[in-house]
């Protein structure tokens, strides 16, 4: 087989881990990113710095690779669509366009008879004030925003007056559920009814940023099966190729809700690097590059802790780790508050 060159758009920690996984199976990676200090340049074979709307540079990048994938969903649809005319982009740009818009994403999920939280479109303040039945809720921009950005919790109707909201943007108001637990399910789809699915992962967020993940999740057998079935149904309906993550809420009455879909590898799946024979990253590479699907085998239970901001410092100074501990430094040059700097995975029986 001739050498495959995979283009990756985005150079953060997910791009780094995709590049590392590709190297393991002899796939060359070229990363394109608008951050000159992107950490993925420490892991890929070639790095190109450029803006996502720089058509000339994007075309040069596309001409160097066989196919292209991406590490985050907030890349302009127009950019991905233009590249797709030159080289295959996987997952398909149309999937990214759907999932970039929270309202269209929720509508898509509901059409599959899959439960989401109650939601409503909001275009002006008077609409927001009339949605009494959706409060307590969380107001989110319909596009962009992650790790809590572009999100406004509303506990009482009176809170609306104090919110500084730019109504030139479109919003979605989601009713809060009485949350018991958050889980995620990661699926890699290779083709029609051809996929591997990882067991549900239990997640804990702090300040709307993922802090802890673990397997096995402490959930009922019904939730275990339903969450996997829904994630598979979503990937099939999208005709998805690659790894995707579906995030779920479980309420106090043991009802399951889809929170959102991430059309990419996912932070909660970092523990798959050590807990499975094939990680979510390697499976993504295998799927988009049309390589062999290897049967998935869980090797160990695991827990993962995200190291945010200066929490990375003691780990960088630590000389020795236990045999069941795996420390990952994303090699980001600048330590910032609320920025994911690394993670540590611990395996256990």
C-alpha positions in Angstrom: 0.0 0.0 0.0 1.3 3.4 -0.9 1.9 6.0 1.9 -1.2 7.8 3.1 -1.0 11.5 4.0 -3.8 12.6 6.3 -4.6 16.2 6.7 -5.9 17.3 10.1 -7.5 20.7 10.6 -7.0 22.0 14.1 -3.8 21.7 16.2 -4.9 21.3 19.8 -4.7 18.3 22.0 -7.1 16.2 19.9 -5.0 17.0 16.8 -1.9 16.0 18.8 -3.4 12.6 19.8 -4.7 11.9 16.3 -1.2 12.5 15.0 0.3 10.3 17.6 -2.2 7.5 16.8 -1.6 7.9 13.0 2.2 7.5 13.5 1.6 4.2 15.3 0.0 2.8 12.2 2.3 4.4 9.7 0.0 7.2 8.5 1.7 10.6 7.8 -0.1 13.6 9.2 -0.1 17.3 8.1 -1.8 19.6 10.5 -3.3 23.0 9.4 -4.1 25.4 12.3 -4.6 29.1 12.8 -2.6 29.0 16.1 1.1 29.4 15.4 1.8 27.8 18.8 -0.5 24.8 18.2 0.8 21.9 20.3 0.0 19.3 17.5 3.1 20.5 15.7 5.1 18.5 18.3 3.4 15.3 17.1 2.6 15.6 13.4 4.9 15.1 10.3 4.3 18.6 9.0 2.6 21.8 10.3 1.0 24.6 8.3 0.0 27.8 10.0 -2.8 29.7 8.3 -6.2 31.2 8.8 -9.3 29.0 8.1 -10.6 31.5 5.5 -7.2 31.7 3.6 -8.4 29.9 0.5 -4.9 29.9 -1.2 -3.2 28.4 1.8 -6.0 25.9 2.5 -5.7 24.7 -1.1 -1.9 24.2 -0.8 -2.6 22.1 2.3 -5.3 20.0 0.5 -2.9 19.3 -2.3 -0.4 17.8 0.0 -2.7 15.1 1.5 -4.9 12.2 0.4 -7.8 13.1 2.6 -8.7 15.4 5.4 -10.3 15.2 8.9 -10.7 17.7 11.7 -10.3 17.9 15.5 -13.1 20.4 16.4 -16.5 21.3 14.9 -16.3 25.1 14.8 -14.5 25.3 11.4 -16.5 27.4 8.9 -18.7 25.1 6.8 -17.7 27.0 3.7 -14.0 26.1 4.3 -14.7 22.4 4.7 -17.0 22.4 1.7 -14.4 24.1 -0.5 -11.7 21.6 0.6 -14.2 18.7 -0.1 -14.3 19.6 -3.8 -10.5 18.9 -3.9 -10.0 16.1 -1.5 -12.4 13.9 0.6 -13.3 15.5 4.0 -14.4 13.0 6.7 -16.7 13.3 8.6 -18.7 15.0 5.7 -19.0 18.8 5.9 -22.8 18.6 5.9 -22.7 16.7 9.2 -20.5 19.4 10.7 -22.9 22.1 9.4 -25.9 20.3 11.1 -24.2 19.8 14.4 -22.7 23.4 14.5 -26.2 24.7 15.0 -27.7 23.6 18.3 -31.3 24.1 17.2 -30.9 22.0 14.0 -29.0 19.4 16.0 -31.8 19.0 18.6 -34.4 18.9 15.8 -32.5 16.1 14.1 -32.2 14.1 17.3 -35.9 14.4 18.1 -36.9 13.3 14.6 -35.1 10.0 15.4 -37.5 9.6 18.4 -34.6 10.2 20.7 -35.2 12.2 23.8 -33.5 15.6 24.4 -34.2 18.2 27.1 -37.1 20.6 26.3 -35.8 23.5 24.2 -36.9 26.6 22.3 -35.4 29.1 19.8 -34.8 32.6 21.2 -34.2 35.6 18.9 -35.2 38.5 21.2 -35.5 39.4 24.9 -39.3 39.4 24.9 -39.3 35.7 23.7 -36.9 34.8 26.5 -39.1 36.4 29.1 -42.2 34.5 27.8 -40.6 31.1 28.3 -41.4 30.6 31.9 -41.9 26.9 31.5 -38.2 26.5 30.4 -36.8 28.0 33.6 -34.6 27.0 35.3 -32.7 26.6 32.1 -29.5 27.4 30.2 -29.4 29.9 27.3 -26.8 29.1 24.7 -25.7 30.6 21.4 -27.0 28.4 18.6 -23.5 28.4 17.1 -20.0 28.4 18.5 -19.2 28.1 22.2 -17.6 25.2 24.1 -16.4 24.6 27.6 -19.1 26.9 28.9 -18.5 29.8 26.5 -21.6 31.5 25.1 -23.8 30.0 27.8 -25.9 31.7 30.4 -27.6 29.8 33.3 -31.0 31.2 34.2 -32.3 30.0 37.6 -35.2 32.4 37.9 -37.2 34.5 35.5 -35.8 37.6 37.3 -32.3 36.7 36.3 -33.0 37.7 32.7 -32.8 41.4 33.6 -29.2 41.2 34.8 -27.9 39.2 31.8 -25.8 41.0 29.2 -26.9 39.3 26.1 -26.2 40.3 22.5 -29.5 39.6 20.7 -27.9 40.1 17.3 -27.1 36.4 17.7 -29.6 33.5 17.8 -30.0 31.5 21.0 -31.5 28.3 22.2 -33.0 28.0 25.7 -32.7 24.5 27.2 -34.7 23.5 30.2 -32.5 22.0 32.9 -33.2 18.5 34.0 -32.9 17.3 37.6 -29.5 15.9 36.9 -28.3 12.7 38.4 -25.4 11.9 36.2 -23.7 12.7 32.9 -22.3 10.0 30.5 -20.9 9.8 27.0 -20.8 7.1 24.4 -18.1 7.0 21.7 -18.7 5.2 18.4 -16.4 4.7 15.5 -18.4 4.0 12.3 -16.5 2.4 9.4 -19.6 2.1 7.1 -23.2 0.9 7.0 -23.9 -1.1 10.1 -20.1 -1.5 10.5 -18.9 0.1 13.7 -17.2 -0.3 17.1 -18.8 1.2 20.2 -17.0 1.9 23.5 -18.8 1.3 26.8 -20.5 4.4 28.4 -18.2 6.7 30.2 -19.3 8.5 33.4 -18.3 12.2 33.4 -18.1 15.0 36.0 -17.9 18.7 35.0 -16.6 21.6 37.0 -17.3 25.2 35.8 -18.8 23.6 32.6 -15.4 22.0 31.8 -14.9 18.2 31.9 -12.9 17.3 35.0 -13.3 13.5 35.5 -14.2 10.5 33.4 -14.3 6.9 34.3 -15.3 3.4 33.1 -17.3 1.5 34.1 -20.0 4.1 34.5 -22.2 3.5 37.6 -25.5 3.1 35.6 -28.3 0.6 35.1 -28.2 -2.1 32.5 -31.1 -0.3 30.7 -29.3 3.0 30.5 -26.1 1.2 29.4 -27.9 -0.4 26.5 -30.1 2.5 25.6 -27.3 5.0 25.5 -25.3 2.7 23.2 -28.3 2.1 20.9 -29.0 5.8 20.6 -25.4 6.6 19.8 -25.3 3.9 17.1 -28.7 5.1 15.6 -27.3 8.7 15.4 -24.1 7.6 13.7 -26.1 5.4 11.2 -28.6 8.2 10.4 -25.8 10.7 9.8 -24.0 8.0 7.6 -21.0 9.0 9.7 -17.4 7.9 9.0 -15.0 8.2 11.9 -15.3 8.6 15.6 -18.1 10.6 17.2 -19.3 11.1 20.8 -22.8 11.5 22.1 -23.1 13.2 25.4 -26.1 12.3 27.7 -27.9 13.4 30.8 -29.6 11.0 33.2 -32.2 12.6 35.5 -33.2 11.5 39.0 -36.1 9.4 37.5 -33.6 7.4 35.4 -34.6 9.1 32.2 -31.9 9.4 29.5 -31.5 12.5 27.4 -29.1 13.4 24.6 -27.3 16.6 25.5 -25.2 17.0 22.3 -23.3 15.3 19.6 -19.6 15.9 19.1 -18.6 15.0 15.4 -15.0 14.1 16.4 -12.9 12.4 18.9 -13.8 13.5 22.4 -12.1 14.5 25.7 -14.1 11.9 27.7 -12.5 9.2 25.5 -8.9 10.0 26.4 -9.0 7.0 28.7 -9.5 4.7 25.7 -5.7 5.2 24.9 -4.8 3.0 27.9 -8.0 1.1 28.7 -8.6 -0.5 25.2 -6.6 -2.3 22.6 -7.5 0.4 20.1 -8.1 4.0 21.2 -10.8 6.3 19.8 -8.0 8.2 18.0 -6.6 5.1 16.2 -10.1 3.9 15.3 -10.9 7.4 13.9 -7.8 7.2 11.7 -8.6 3.6 10.6 -12.2 4.6 9.7 -11.4 7.7 7.7 -8.4 6.0 5.9 -10.5 2.9 5.1 -8.2 0.6 7.0 -9.0 -2.7 8.7 -11.4 -2.6 11.7 -9.9 -4.5 14.5 -12.2 -6.1 17.1 -12.5 -3.8 20.2 -11.2 -5.2 23.5 -11.4 -3.5 26.9 -8.1 -4.1 28.8 -8.9 -2.4 32.1 -11.2 -0.2 34.0 -9.9 3.4 34.1 -10.4 6.9 35.4 -9.1 10.1 33.8 -8.5 13.5 35.3 -8.1 16.6 33.2 -5.3 18.9 34.3 -6.6 22.5 33.9 -4.5 25.6 34.1 -1.6 25.4 36.6 -2.8 22.0 37.9 -0.3 20.6 35.3 2.7 22.0 37.2 3.2 19.4 39.9 2.8 16.6 37.3 5.5 18.2 35.1 7.9 18.1 38.0 7.0 14.5 39.0 9.8 12.1 38.0 8.2 8.7 38.6 4.6 7.5 38.1 3.1 4.2 39.2 2.8 1.4 36.6 -0.9 2.0 36.3 -0.7 5.8 35.8 -0.3 7.5 32.5 0.5 11.2 32.3 -0.1 13.2 29.1 1.3 16.7 28.7 -0.2 18.5 25.8 2.9 20.7 25.5 1.0 23.9 25.3 3.4 26.8 25.6 1.2 29.1 27.8 -0.5 28.0 31.0 -3.9 29.7 31.0 -6.8 29.6 33.5 -9.6 27.2 32.4 -7.3 25.8 29.7 -6.8 22.0 29.4 -3.1 21.4 29.7 -2.9 17.7 30.1 -4.5 14.7 31.7 -3.7 11.6 33.8 -5.3 8.2 33.3 -5.2 5.6 36.1 -6.0 2.0 35.3 -7.7 -0.2 38.0 -9.4 -3.6 38.3 
